């Protein structure tokens, strides 16, 4: 089975759903790693942390919109 090539990420060319993910990666100090080696270079722990913070931020946004 061939592995996909790890592609660097261009922060100026992100899809809307990836903007929040990249913003959180930046907050965690992972932006350089993502920009040079791509999302697949992150460990499971790093990816999980990003996913958890995305969920938290989306919940906070939903609660603000309800009020």
C-alpha angles and dihedrals in degrees: 000000000000118000119228115252113256106242124201117244122238108210091203092057104049129138113242092253091053096051094077091044091052092045090056092045087055092051089052093049094249099113095100092051091050094046094051103035107017134238093298091066091070120100121241089254093053093046091048092051091051091048092050093051091047089055091048093050093047090052091050091050092049092051092050090051092051093059 
